[in-house]
């Protein structure tokens, strides 16, 4: 899968494990709902089955908003002295926000909260002082042997920080602002992937949310080094029928074809959000809407939203992390599909 690091094995002594368990909250898989049958899926794509909540704000020491969103999960093989085999970056939505970390030795968890969250706060002198930071997305930059983390704060600016160990960050500057797009007031919730567009000298693409006169759409930018970005000034993906706002598109290559998975809020019920899929051509110019990918009720009949998908392929499975529950009061959930889905 694009944007993920290769798996590694982390060896820890028994005494270290016992001490860690005694001192650190362990965020276990809860609200198991494997008996919930997913609705009919898009035939070309794998079917994901809900496993449960893997990160609940109620279990966290740093919990300013009763809300955790925007999961970004990586494998830690290239990082210096990792705490576990997998890192999960996340943040609250509202002020003060803060980019946070949990870690685990399995993509299914249990996840342990890093003891000194947030890693990145809303005040980083002398670089900025904003109301909040949120929307983390981490990707390994092979040419620099560094992990880049993209995040926003305020909502009209997407920023970059870099790290060798996944914990201690250096500020790298601004990646994109609203100024490089037409008629938008927000440029946030960016996801970055390694992919070369035909005819362009780029290594990376960015899919981000732009607020276009009150309607949130998906926009595209591209870069050779992950620092300096060019943009398609107009929207790449518009809200599909029945939705009024979309965001958090993930590039999902599957069996030689290109897909975008993103969440959309229903036109007649903003609190209700599902995951939708579009297929896109290799040049990222012509998206074709396919339909519903993952319904909000897959996490339970009373769940109102499935948002912000993040995918990780490991151990013969594809793990999909989302934030579920009422907007501004969400938890991070896990759904799993087989990587060798025969369909």
Rosetta silent file (secondary structure, phi, psi, omega in degrees, C-alpha in Angstrom):
SEQUENCE: XXXXXXXXXXXXXXXXXXXXXXXXXXXXXXXXXXXXXXXXXXXXXXXXXXXXXXXXXXXXXXXXXXXXXXXXXXXXXXXXXXXXXXXXXXXXXXXXXXXXXXXXXXXXXXXXXXXXXXXXXXXXXXXXXXXXXXXXXXXXXXXXXXXXXXXXXXXXXXXXXXXXXXXXXXXXXXXXXXXXXXXXXXXXXXXXXXXXXXXXXXXXXXXXXXXXXXXXXXXXXXXXXXXXXXXXXXXXXXXXXXXXXXXXXXXXXXXXXXXXXXXXXXXXXXXXXXXXXXXXXXXXXXXXXXXXXXXXXXXXXXXXXXXXXXXXXXXXXXXXXXXXXXXXXXXXXXXXXXXXXXX
SCORE:     score description
SCORE:     0.000 S_00000001
   1 L     0.000  145.044 -179.371    0.000    0.000    0.000 S_00000001
   2 L   -70.698  145.078  173.025    1.195    3.532   -0.752 S_00000001
   3 L    81.004   13.835 -179.461    2.401    5.743    2.096 S_00000001
   4 L  -120.797  151.466  176.055    3.277    2.950    4.557 S_00000001
   5 L   -88.552  162.124 -179.357    6.601    1.754    5.920 S_00000001
   6 L   -76.559  147.822 -177.649    7.694   -1.874    5.803 S_00000001
   7 L   -65.214  154.051  172.895    6.959   -4.068    8.847 S_00000001
   8 L  -144.018  166.473  178.542    9.622   -4.831   11.452 S_00000001
   9 L  -108.371  128.128 -178.878    9.861   -6.853   14.672 S_00000001
  10 L  -107.684  119.406 -179.297   10.493   -5.000   17.907 S_00000001
  11 L   -97.156  129.702 -179.610   12.051   -7.049   20.728 S_00000001
  12 L  -133.733  139.430 -179.548   11.446   -5.888   24.291 S_00000001
  13 L   -68.515  155.992 -179.303   12.471   -7.575   27.523 S_00000001
  14 H   -60.025  -38.752 -179.612    9.828   -9.039   29.788 S_00000001
  15 H   -65.477  -39.063  178.572   10.676   -6.578   32.530 S_00000001
  16 H   -64.195  -41.472  179.975   10.249   -3.637   30.145 S_00000001
  17 H   -62.750  -46.513 -178.189    6.886   -4.955   28.989 S_00000001
  18 H   -63.471  -39.795  178.891    5.647   -5.409   32.544 S_00000001
  19 H   -66.126  -38.669 -179.637    6.800   -1.939   33.546 S_00000001
  20 H   -65.814  -42.537 -179.763    5.167   -0.411   30.499 S_00000001
  21 H   -63.797  -33.651 -178.879    1.874   -2.157   31.163 S_00000001
  22 H   -73.219  -30.749 -171.961    1.901   -0.928   34.727 S_00000001
  23 H  -102.066  -17.909 -169.587    2.611    2.689   33.821 S_00000001
  24 L  -121.079  133.340  175.847    0.886    3.217   30.477 S_00000001
  25 L   -60.898  134.704  177.784   -2.795    3.005   29.537 S_00000001
  26 E  -105.923  122.354 -174.514   -3.397    0.140   27.113 S_00000001
  27 E   -98.069   98.915 -173.037   -6.081    0.895   24.549 S_00000001
  28 L   -90.920  164.985  178.251   -7.658   -2.420   23.689 S_00000001
  29 L   -69.339  122.307 -178.058  -10.085   -3.359   20.965 S_00000001
  30 E  -126.141  171.051  177.139  -13.581   -2.628   22.247 S_00000001
  31 L    54.209   45.708 -178.262  -17.152   -2.686   21.009 S_00000001
  32 L   -59.677  131.431 -177.159  -16.482   -5.721   18.833 S_00000001
  33 L  -138.630   44.950 -177.499  -19.107   -5.935   16.118 S_00000001
  34 L   -65.099  -18.377  179.916  -17.881   -8.635   13.759 S_00000001
  35 L   -80.999   -4.216  176.649  -21.437   -9.890   13.404 S_00000001
  36 L   -77.862  118.371 -177.827  -22.446   -6.693   11.610 S_00000001
  37 L   -82.861  124.568  178.259  -22.693   -7.627    7.934 S_00000001
  38 L   -61.454  149.722  176.010  -21.334   -4.961    5.579 S_00000001
  39 L   -69.447  169.138  177.668  -23.796   -3.677    2.982 S_00000001
  40 L   -51.553  130.428 -174.440  -23.282   -4.610   -0.688 S_00000001
  41 L  -102.971  167.957  173.900  -19.848   -3.322   -1.666 S_00000001
  42 L   -66.486  125.906 -167.087  -18.321   -2.030   -4.878 S_00000001
  43 L   -58.557  -33.019 -174.466  -17.465   -5.246   -6.699 S_00000001
  44 L   -78.600  -13.040 -170.762  -13.899   -4.314   -7.609 S_00000001
  45 L  -112.493  154.034  179.995  -12.820   -3.430   -4.061 S_00000001
  46 L   -67.478  156.229  178.832  -12.241   -5.514   -0.922 S_00000001
  47 L   -98.450  127.686 -179.575  -14.902   -5.764    1.782 S_00000001
  48 L  -103.139  135.965  179.291  -13.940   -4.452    5.216 S_00000001
  49 E  -114.084  130.361 -177.917  -15.494   -5.811    8.399 S_00000001
  50 E   -62.223  133.526  178.600  -15.691   -3.734   11.554 S_00000001
  51 E  -107.477  -31.643 -179.853  -13.550   -5.033   14.424 S_00000001
  52 E   145.056 -177.293  176.738  -14.140   -2.420   17.111 S_00000001
  53 E   -84.414  130.391  179.623  -12.836    0.794   18.638 S_00000001
  54 E  -109.521  -14.758  177.291   -9.050    0.845   18.990 S_00000001
  55 E  -144.501  114.464 -176.988   -8.561    4.352   20.405 S_00000001
  56 L  -116.726  127.665 -178.604  -11.078    5.920   22.792 S_00000001
  57 H   -57.887  -25.570 -179.036  -10.579    9.447   24.149 S_00000001
  58 H   -64.717  -21.934 -177.742  -11.881    8.240   27.518 S_00000001
  59 H   -94.436    0.780 -170.218   -8.685    6.215   27.972 S_00000001
  60 L   -98.733  142.511  173.176   -6.259    9.041   27.154 S_00000001
  61 L   -70.503  -46.243  176.912   -4.234   11.241   29.497 S_00000001
  62 L   -91.045  105.628 -174.610   -4.169   14.064   26.922 S_00000001
  63 L  -146.814   74.394 -175.261   -7.857   14.601   26.168 S_00000001
  64 L   -77.892  -16.500 -169.563   -8.720   18.285   25.722 S_00000001
  65 L  -133.754    3.512 -173.029  -11.890   17.817   23.627 S_00000001
  66 L    52.627   50.371 -172.607  -13.386   14.327   24.172 S_00000001
  67 L  -165.842  131.174  172.031  -12.603   13.677   20.523 S_00000001
  68 L  -135.222  132.631 -173.700   -9.927   11.837   18.486 S_00000001
  69 E  -144.128  176.058  171.322   -9.818   11.903   14.679 S_00000001
  70 E    57.317   63.651  177.649   -7.654   11.579   11.541 S_00000001
  71 E   -67.912  139.125  172.241   -5.753    8.331   12.128 S_00000001
  72 E  -135.190  109.512 -172.177   -2.412    7.978   10.333 S_00000001
  73 E  -111.908  131.975  178.384   -0.800    4.582   10.897 S_00000001
  74 E  -131.483  161.323  169.406    2.711    3.632    9.827 S_00000001
  75 E   -92.836  143.479 -164.299    5.145    0.770   10.282 S_00000001
  76 L  -103.124   16.852 -171.810    8.218    1.913   12.184 S_00000001
  77 L   -55.798  -39.951 -176.722   11.073   -0.094   10.636 S_00000001
  78 L   -82.290  -10.786 -175.136   13.014    2.931    9.398 S_00000001
  79 L   -80.944  153.403  178.717   12.608    4.990   12.565 S_00000001
  80 L   -77.886  127.740  173.876   15.252    5.280   15.259 S_00000001
  81 L    46.931   58.152 -178.674   14.545    3.309   18.463 S_00000001
  82 L   -66.759  150.924  178.960   10.800    2.822   17.905 S_00000001
  83 L   -80.322  -19.574  179.965    8.557    2.149   20.882 S_00000001
  84 L  -162.544  176.164 -179.020    6.587   -0.440   18.920 S_00000001
  85 L   -72.791  -19.253 -175.730    6.171   -1.922   15.475 S_00000001
  86 E  -138.068  140.626  173.851    3.413    0.548   14.546 S_00000001
  87 E  -115.354  137.409  175.774    2.762    4.215   15.227 S_00000001
  88 E  -119.173  113.074  174.287   -0.693    5.795   15.153 S_00000001
  89 E   -94.483  144.308 -177.593   -0.815    9.580   14.853 S_00000001
  90 E  -158.624  175.270  179.333   -4.083   11.334   15.672 S_00000001
  91 E  -161.353  156.883  165.491   -5.489   14.628   16.963 S_00000001
  92 L   -72.103  162.068  177.914   -8.608   16.258   18.392 S_00000001
  93 L   -79.897  -50.808 -170.872  -10.626   18.377   15.968 S_00000001
  94 L   -90.105  171.214  178.120  -11.153   21.554   17.983 S_00000001
  95 L   -59.207  139.683    6.426   -8.834   23.927   19.817 S_00000001
  96 L   -86.474   -2.054 -175.309   -6.272   23.413   21.164 S_00000001
  97 E    61.163 -144.050 -178.284   -5.897   20.267   19.077 S_00000001
  98 L   124.968  128.473  179.588   -2.425   18.758   19.152 S_00000001
  99 E   -83.042  122.505 -171.370   -0.683   16.057   17.119 S_00000001
 100 E  -120.007  167.856 -176.698   -0.554   12.920   19.281 S_00000001
 101 E  -136.846  138.306  164.356    0.947    9.428   19.154 S_00000001
 102 E  -127.708  157.576 -176.468   -0.012    5.925   20.211 S_00000001
 103 E  -139.096  157.271 -177.277    2.090    2.826   19.532 S_00000001
 104 E  -157.611  165.246  175.072    1.599   -0.934   19.289 S_00000001
 105 L  -100.303   -0.609  176.640    3.297   -4.147   18.232 S_00000001
 106 L  -138.983  145.353  177.610    0.347   -5.221   16.082 S_00000001
 107 L   -63.847  -17.881  176.687   -1.760   -3.218   13.625 S_00000001
 108 L   -88.599   -4.236 -176.706   -4.810   -4.389   15.586 S_00000001
 109 L    91.050 -168.889    7.142   -3.392   -3.051   18.850 S_00000001
 110 L   -72.144  149.061 -177.750   -3.582   -2.794   21.769 S_00000001
 111 E   -98.435  137.154  178.621   -2.436    0.811   21.393 S_00000001
 112 E  -111.501  131.542  178.329   -0.544    2.631   24.149 S_00000001
 113 E   -70.515  133.398  173.753   -0.692    6.387   24.460 S_00000001
 114 L   -64.530  139.571 -168.515    2.681    8.132   24.275 S_00000001
 115 L   -71.518  -17.880 -174.179    3.372    9.603   27.684 S_00000001
 116 L  -121.137   37.567  174.571    4.198   13.158   26.560 S_00000001
 117 L   -66.313  149.784   -0.443    1.437   14.027   24.069 S_00000001
 118 L   -82.616  151.023  175.485    0.985   16.245   22.175 S_00000001
 119 L   -71.676  -37.513  179.260    4.111   15.879   20.056 S_00000001
 120 E  -128.016  124.502 -176.878    3.217   19.041   18.136 S_00000001
 121 L  -107.446  176.956 -176.796    1.206   21.802   19.798 S_00000001
 122 L   -76.116  -12.608  178.664   -0.567   24.896   18.553 S_00000001
 123 E  -120.259  111.007 -179.952    2.264   27.154   19.717 S_00000001
 124 E  -130.076   86.550 -178.282    5.676   26.420   18.166 S_00000001
 125 L   -71.628  140.828    1.247    7.915   29.439   18.660 S_00000001
 126 L   -95.480   20.969 -167.825    9.181   31.120   16.599 S_00000001
 127 L   -83.503  -42.408 -179.223    7.271   29.453   13.748 S_00000001
 128 E  -165.922  162.454  171.483    3.618   29.987   14.599 S_00000001
 129 E  -145.409  105.277 -171.990    0.990   30.509   17.283 S_00000001
 130 L  -126.587  173.364 -177.843   -2.473   29.382   16.136 S_00000001
 131 L   -70.932  -32.560 -178.203   -5.789   28.363   17.681 S_00000001
 132 L  -163.422  159.806  166.906   -5.261   24.647   16.959 S_00000001
 133 E  -128.762  142.470 -177.257   -3.321   22.060   14.969 S_00000001
 134 E  -161.211 -176.603  174.281   -4.916   18.876   13.650 S_00000001
 135 E    70.433   50.749 -177.038   -5.154   16.518   10.686 S_00000001
 136 E   -73.316  144.002  169.335   -1.868   14.544   10.894 S_00000001
 137 E  -143.784  122.405 -176.003   -0.578   12.451    8.007 S_00000001
 138 E  -108.088  139.268  177.550    2.802   10.700    8.221 S_00000001
 139 E  -149.680  137.655  179.032    4.864    9.379    5.299 S_00000001
 140 E   -78.016  128.225  177.201    8.448    8.148    5.030 S_00000001
 141 E  -100.507   99.425 -171.734   10.598   10.212    2.644 S_00000001
 142 L   -61.185  -38.502 -177.228   13.152    7.719    1.381 S_00000001
 143 L   -64.601  -30.104 -178.246   15.425   10.302   -0.259 S_00000001
 144 L  -102.669   -6.032 -176.538   15.844   12.172    3.023 S_00000001
 145 L    53.297   43.329 -178.974   15.659    9.159    5.354 S_00000001
 146 E  -139.146  153.525  170.674   13.130   11.106    7.406 S_00000001
 147 E   -92.549  126.187  173.703    9.468   10.852    8.319 S_00000001
 148 E   -98.955  137.871  174.917    7.435   13.856    7.189 S_00000001
 149 E  -122.139  121.155  178.321    4.255   14.717    9.035 S_00000001
 150 E   -97.748  140.046 -179.793    1.723   17.005    7.359 S_00000001
 151 E  -159.174  164.396 -179.519   -0.856   18.818    9.489 S_00000001
 152 E  -116.445  161.106  176.881   -2.910   22.010    9.436 S_00000001
 153 L   160.286  107.732   -5.377   -3.264   25.022   11.677 S_00000001
 154 L   -69.239 -165.861 -174.171   -5.066   27.254   10.970 S_00000001
 155 L   -73.382   -9.815  179.331   -7.367   25.611    8.437 S_00000001
 156 L   -95.644    5.783 -177.328   -6.013   27.642    5.522 S_00000001
 157 E  -136.093  128.233  169.488   -2.442   26.335    5.948 S_00000001
 158 E  -104.855  128.294 -173.600   -0.980   22.826    5.689 S_00000001
 159 E  -112.429  170.407  179.122    2.415   22.539    7.406 S_00000001
 160 E  -130.529  138.179  166.932    5.278   20.033    7.502 S_00000001
 161 E  -130.894  151.516 -177.510    7.385   18.689   10.360 S_00000001
 162 E  -124.800  157.981 -177.568   10.127   16.058   10.046 S_00000001
 163 E  -158.012  149.410  172.980   11.572   13.471   12.395 S_00000001
 164 L   -96.248  -21.564 -176.449   14.067   10.619   12.470 S_00000001
 165 L  -117.341   -0.758  178.736   12.430    8.808   15.391 S_00000001
 166 L    82.701   -0.401 -175.264    8.730    9.617   14.939 S_00000001
 167 L  -125.241  -46.382 -176.836    8.595   11.541   18.216 S_00000001
 168 L  -100.376  116.583 -169.629   10.940   14.531   18.163 S_00000001
 169 L  -108.951  149.415  168.359   10.074   16.872   15.304 S_00000001
 170 E  -111.537  139.695  179.575   11.741   19.720   13.445 S_00000001
 171 E   -76.597  130.740 -178.080    9.594   22.347   11.777 S_00000001
 172 E  -107.404  -13.494  177.763    9.972   22.305    7.985 S_00000001
 173 E   114.908 -163.842 -177.210    7.614   25.119    7.002 S_00000001
 174 E   -92.838  132.414  175.292    4.422   25.533    4.992 S_00000001
 175 E   -87.267  -58.997  179.594    3.476   22.985    2.342 S_00000001
 176 E  -141.129  156.617  171.754    0.358   24.577    0.823 S_00000001
 177 E  -133.457  175.740  178.398   -2.060   27.416    1.494 S_00000001
 178 H   -63.567  -19.212 -174.331   -5.348   28.488   -0.013 S_00000001
 179 H   -66.532  -21.099 -178.221   -3.465   30.869   -2.310 S_00000001
 180 H   -94.362    9.918  175.578   -2.445   28.138   -4.757 S_00000001
 181 L  -127.265  162.200 -178.834   -6.068   27.115   -5.389 S_00000001
 182 L   -89.952  125.475  166.279   -9.030   29.011   -6.818 S_00000001
 183 L    56.727   45.873  173.077  -11.705   30.401   -4.494 S_00000001
 184 L  -123.691  151.092  179.787  -11.119   28.318   -1.367 S_00000001
 185 L  -111.878   -3.318  176.166  -10.934   29.428    2.259 S_00000001
 186 L  -137.826  143.309  175.417   -9.512   26.187    3.717 S_00000001
 187 E  -141.685   84.246 -166.536   -6.622   23.953    2.617 S_00000001
 188 E  -145.524 -179.490  179.937   -6.431   21.226    5.217 S_00000001
 189 E    53.202   51.017 -176.873   -6.759   17.511    6.062 S_00000001
 190 E   -81.951  141.686  168.517   -4.043   16.624    3.570 S_00000001
 191 E  -119.824  137.593 -176.224   -3.002   13.070    2.728 S_00000001
 192 E  -123.076  137.531 -176.019    0.297   12.538    0.871 S_00000001
 193 E  -137.780  150.747  174.727    1.289    9.507   -1.222 S_00000001
 194 E   -83.064  112.744 -179.769    4.234    8.455   -3.333 S_00000001
 195 L  -164.865  131.705  179.708    2.945    8.430   -6.912 S_00000001
 196 L   -98.681  122.339  176.783    4.287    9.900  -10.145 S_00000001
 197 L   -76.664  134.899  179.082    1.745   11.537  -12.428 S_00000001
 198 L   -55.072  130.082  177.711    2.354   10.768  -16.119 S_00000001
 199 L    84.244    0.106  179.558    4.231   13.626  -17.766 S_00000001
 200 L  -119.776  146.920  179.664    5.178   15.329  -14.494 S_00000001
 201 L   -91.574   60.228 -178.427    8.508   15.266  -12.663 S_00000001
 202 L  -120.828  156.299  171.795    6.969   14.517   -9.276 S_00000001
 203 L  -107.757  -24.920 -170.031    7.385   11.814   -6.643 S_00000001
 204 E  -129.710  148.528  169.678    4.449   12.722   -4.402 S_00000001
 205 E  -121.220  151.640  175.461    0.813   13.703   -4.659 S_00000001
 206 E  -122.261  129.891  171.935   -1.311   15.436   -2.049 S_00000001
 207 E  -110.377  123.836 -175.193   -5.068   15.024   -1.703 S_00000001
 208 E  -140.136  166.537  178.803   -6.563   17.692    0.526 S_00000001
 209 E   -94.863  130.820  172.480   -9.838   19.339    1.460 S_00000001
 210 E  -121.029  136.100  177.239  -10.656   22.782    0.130 S_00000001
 211 E   -91.206  102.193 -175.083  -13.635   24.861    1.241 S_00000001
 212 E   -99.850   92.395  179.591  -14.941   26.224   -2.044 S_00000001
 213 L    53.721   42.608  176.131  -17.498   28.933   -1.192 S_00000001
 214 L    97.041  -10.807  177.504  -19.001   26.800    1.559 S_00000001
 215 E  -111.518  123.633 -179.160  -18.722   23.411   -0.170 S_00000001
 216 E   -87.672  126.320 -176.831  -15.838   21.171    0.809 S_00000001
 217 E  -129.334  172.003  178.521  -14.278   19.316   -2.112 S_00000001
 218 E   -98.298  132.960 -179.470  -11.122   17.294   -2.765 S_00000001
 219 E  -119.880  163.674 -174.930   -8.141   19.053   -4.367 S_00000001
 220 E  -125.940  138.416  169.935   -4.851   17.809   -5.826 S_00000001
 221 E  -139.100  163.260 -178.765   -1.241   18.980   -5.549 S_00000001
 222 E  -144.156  154.919 -173.651    2.062   17.361   -6.524 S_00000001
 223 E  -151.947  150.290  175.192    5.693   17.678   -5.521 S_00000001
 224 L   -86.325  -32.794 -174.483    9.134   16.333   -6.370 S_00000001
 225 L  -120.157   -0.843 -179.027   10.511   16.600   -2.834 S_00000001
 226 L    81.963   -0.764 -179.063    7.451   16.769   -0.552 S_00000001
 227 L  -110.015  -48.414 -177.844    8.259   20.366    0.393 S_00000001
 228 L  -104.287  125.902 -169.655    7.452   22.547   -2.620 S_00000001
 229 E  -121.086  141.946  167.663    4.077   21.903   -4.194 S_00000001
 230 E  -106.751  160.222 -172.686    2.282   22.705   -7.444 S_00000001
 231 E  -135.983  153.299  159.984   -1.491   22.491   -7.647 S_00000001
 232 L   -85.454  117.803 -169.873   -4.493   21.834   -9.760 S_00000001
 233 L   -72.891  -24.435 -178.553   -6.319   25.034   -8.930 S_00000001
 234 L  -101.072  164.138 -176.778   -9.834   23.638   -9.449 S_00000001
 235 L   -61.288  146.474  172.675  -11.485   20.736   -7.575 S_00000001
 236 L   -89.273  -42.786 -178.228  -10.517   17.163   -8.381 S_00000001
 237 E  -131.328  129.797  175.993  -13.581   15.518   -6.791 S_00000001
 238 L   -98.020  158.899  176.906  -16.990   17.078   -6.118 S_00000001
 239 L   -57.432  131.692  179.276  -19.504   15.795   -3.551 S_00000001
 240 L   -73.500  169.518 -179.773  -21.399   12.829   -5.038 S_00000001
 241 L   -53.488  134.696  178.906  -25.195   12.709   -5.233 S_00000001
 242 L    89.871   -6.889  178.118  -26.840   12.826   -1.816 S_00000001
 243 E  -118.183  156.772 -179.674  -23.839   14.428   -0.103 S_00000001
 244 E  -117.469  -20.761 -178.385  -23.024   18.069    0.491 S_00000001
 245 E  -142.178  139.706  175.271  -19.442   17.989    1.817 S_00000001
 246 E  -133.509  157.742 -179.556  -16.510   15.608    1.216 S_00000001
 247 E  -167.316  174.139  170.785  -13.005   15.338    2.659 S_00000001
 248 E    57.778   54.010  178.615  -10.078   13.092    3.613 S_00000001
 249 E   -75.914  136.851  176.691   -9.476   11.320    0.316 S_00000001
 250 E  -115.912  131.412  175.071   -7.092    8.337    0.412 S_00000001
 251 E   -78.251  120.715 -173.374   -5.330    7.052   -2.700 S_00000001
 252 E  -124.658   88.756  175.212   -6.068    3.314   -2.855 S_00000001
 253 E   -73.727  135.516 -175.592   -4.277    1.482   -5.691 S_00000001
 254 E  -150.198  114.519  175.009   -5.819   -1.938   -6.195 S_00000001
 255 L    53.990   47.445  174.276   -5.026   -4.565   -8.818 S_00000001
 256 L    80.709    3.875  179.451   -3.573   -2.142  -11.329 S_00000001
 257 E  -121.625  166.846 -171.076   -6.348    0.450  -11.011 S_00000001
 258 E  -119.631  127.536 -178.173   -6.572    3.702   -9.089 S_00000001
 259 E  -130.043  153.057  170.892   -9.237    4.567   -6.517 S_00000001
 260 E  -118.594  127.135  177.003   -9.990    7.397   -4.117 S_00000001
 261 E  -112.928  128.420 -174.177  -11.765    6.584   -0.852 S_00000001
 262 E  -150.982  163.094  177.588  -13.189    9.571    1.045 S_00000001
 263 E   -99.341  151.160  178.300  -15.952   10.484    3.444 S_00000001
 264 E  -136.173  136.856  176.912  -19.059   12.419    2.565 S_00000001
 265 E   -90.189  134.811 -178.606  -21.678   14.095    4.756 S_00000001
 266 E   -65.010  143.881 -178.730  -25.278   13.546    3.718 S_00000001
 267 L   -60.256  -40.708 -175.308  -27.047   16.602    2.303 S_00000001
 268 L   -95.318    4.908  179.528  -30.056   16.214    4.605 S_00000001
 269 E  -159.679   90.674 -174.666  -28.055   15.158    7.700 S_00000001
 270 E   -61.090  -31.269  179.497  -24.611   16.669    8.170 S_00000001
 271 E   -67.619  -21.438 -178.250  -23.892   14.463   11.201 S_00000001
 272 E   -90.023  125.226 -178.298  -24.305   11.372    9.012 S_00000001
 273 E  -139.441  138.201  176.268  -21.216   10.448    7.016 S_00000001
 274 E  -121.962  170.103  170.726  -20.253    7.423    4.927 S_00000001
 275 E   -97.647  136.253 -178.781  -17.200    6.391    2.940 S_00000001
 276 E  -124.196  162.519 -178.916  -17.491    6.637   -0.846 S_00000001
 277 E  -130.196  141.752  169.864  -15.263    5.541   -3.725 S_00000001
 278 E  -129.064  142.924  169.656  -14.292    7.007   -7.065 S_00000001
 279 E   -92.608  145.915 -177.798  -12.048    5.461   -9.683 S_00000001
 280 E  -134.608  149.888 -179.933   -9.550    7.809  -11.283 S_00000001
 281 L   -72.551  163.508 -177.545   -7.370    7.662  -14.371 S_00000001
 282 L   -59.090  -26.474  179.858   -3.551    7.388  -13.996 S_00000001
 283 L   -83.821   -3.296 -178.335   -3.128   11.135  -14.700 S_00000001
 284 L    56.082   52.974  179.040   -5.539   12.051  -11.883 S_00000001
 285 L  -121.615  -28.890 -171.685   -7.701   14.128  -14.192 S_00000001
 286 L  -131.348   86.188  175.979  -11.011   12.275  -14.575 S_00000001
 287 E   -74.298  144.710  176.657  -12.583   10.744  -11.453 S_00000001
 288 E  -122.533  118.402 -178.015  -15.585    8.463  -11.913 S_00000001
 289 E   -69.496  131.021 -178.708  -17.916    8.080   -8.957 S_00000001
 290 E  -103.438  -34.364  179.435  -18.558    4.412   -8.124 S_00000001
 291 E   135.653 -163.039 -179.114  -20.827    4.616   -5.098 S_00000001
 292 E   -68.997  130.219  178.997  -20.990    3.762   -1.412 S_00000001
 293 E  -101.690  -44.318 -175.811  -17.829    2.049   -0.131 S_00000001
 294 E  -151.478  112.875 -175.148  -18.440    1.672    3.623 S_00000001
 295 L   -77.752  150.483 -178.870  -21.695    2.614    5.341 S_00000001
 296 H   -61.634  -27.512 -177.210  -21.763    4.285    8.761 S_00000001
 297 H   -77.628   -4.875  175.779  -23.869    1.430   10.173 S_00000001
 298 H   -63.841  -22.086  177.065  -21.061   -1.100    9.631 S_00000001
 299 H   -90.891    6.570 -179.334  -19.800    0.024   13.049 S_00000001
 300 L   131.755  151.031 -174.428  -23.217   -0.623   14.615 S_00000001
 301 L   -64.203  -22.514 -178.473  -26.837    0.374   13.960 S_00000001
 302 L   -99.326   -1.717  178.856  -26.581    3.513   16.089 S_00000001
 303 L   -73.040  138.522 -173.795  -23.296    4.784   14.679 S_00000001
 304 L  -105.054  -13.154 -173.958  -23.749    8.000   12.684 S_00000001
 305 E  -151.761  140.826  165.626  -20.418    8.461   10.879 S_00000001
 306 E  -121.096  119.314 -171.790  -17.505    6.718    9.184 S_00000001
 307 E  -140.887  159.775  167.754  -14.804    9.316    8.409 S_00000001
 308 E    56.577   60.168 -176.697  -11.116    9.901    7.576 S_00000001
 309 E   -67.666  142.396  172.760  -10.028    6.499    6.234 S_00000001
 310 E  -135.187  130.704 -175.931   -6.408    5.358    6.602 S_00000001
 311 E  -115.098  142.875  176.467   -5.243    2.060    5.096 S_00000001
 312 E  -141.554  127.414  175.836   -2.305   -0.166    6.031 S_00000001
 313 E  -100.288  124.782 -178.673   -1.423   -3.503    4.451 S_00000001
 314 E  -161.450  145.749  172.084    0.355   -5.918    6.792 S_00000001
 315 L    56.378   35.806  177.387    0.378   -9.602    7.704 S_00000001
 316 L    76.751   10.141 -179.733   -1.775  -10.600    4.728 S_00000001
 317 E  -131.421  162.788  172.319   -4.557   -8.195    5.643 S_00000001
 318 E  -113.264  122.531 -178.549   -5.612   -4.640    4.883 S_00000001
 319 E  -100.936  128.563  177.400   -6.364   -2.573    7.972 S_00000001
 320 E  -116.646  118.513  177.383   -8.690    0.420    7.647 S_00000001
 321 E  -102.431  134.840  178.254   -8.727    2.953   10.470 S_00000001
 322 E  -139.556  163.974  166.456  -11.521    5.532   10.630 S_00000001
 323 E  -100.261  133.183 -175.238  -13.048    7.938   13.120 S_00000001
 324 E  -124.187  165.571  179.204  -16.579    6.983   14.046 S_00000001
 325 L    97.836 -177.434 -178.028  -19.383    8.424   16.149 S_00000001
 326 L   -63.464  139.785  177.950  -20.890   11.915   16.330 S_00000001
 327 L   -55.870  137.750 -177.428  -18.764   14.664   14.821 S_00000001
 328 L    73.915    8.582  176.974  -16.619   16.434   17.471 S_00000001
 329 L  -150.761   57.566 -168.395  -17.084   13.441   19.788 S_00000001
 330 L  -111.611  165.088  176.219  -15.391   10.632   17.902 S_00000001
 331 E  -129.782  164.207 -179.368  -13.246    7.552   18.481 S_00000001
 332 E  -100.783  129.650 -175.770  -10.915    5.638   16.165 S_00000001
 333 E  -118.214  165.319 -179.895  -12.148    2.299   14.879 S_00000001
 334 E  -126.427  135.544  168.413  -10.669   -0.574   12.904 S_00000001
 335 E  -128.367  151.033 -172.827  -12.077   -2.611   10.023 S_00000001
 336 E  -132.138  142.551  173.319  -10.162   -5.410    8.262 S_00000001
 337 E  -129.822  159.120  175.692  -10.206   -7.010    4.815 S_00000001
 338 E   -80.764  132.458 -179.395   -8.218   -9.880    3.341 S_00000001
 339 L   -67.463  -25.040  178.740   -5.382   -8.716    1.099 S_00000001
 340 L  -102.290   33.159  177.877   -5.996  -11.688   -1.214 S_00000001
 341 L   -45.428  118.456 -174.665   -9.732  -11.001   -1.530 S_00000001
 342 L   -67.715  -14.123 -178.688  -10.707  -13.384   -4.386 S_00000001
 343 L   -69.242    0.000    0.000  -13.177  -10.928   -5.854 S_00000001
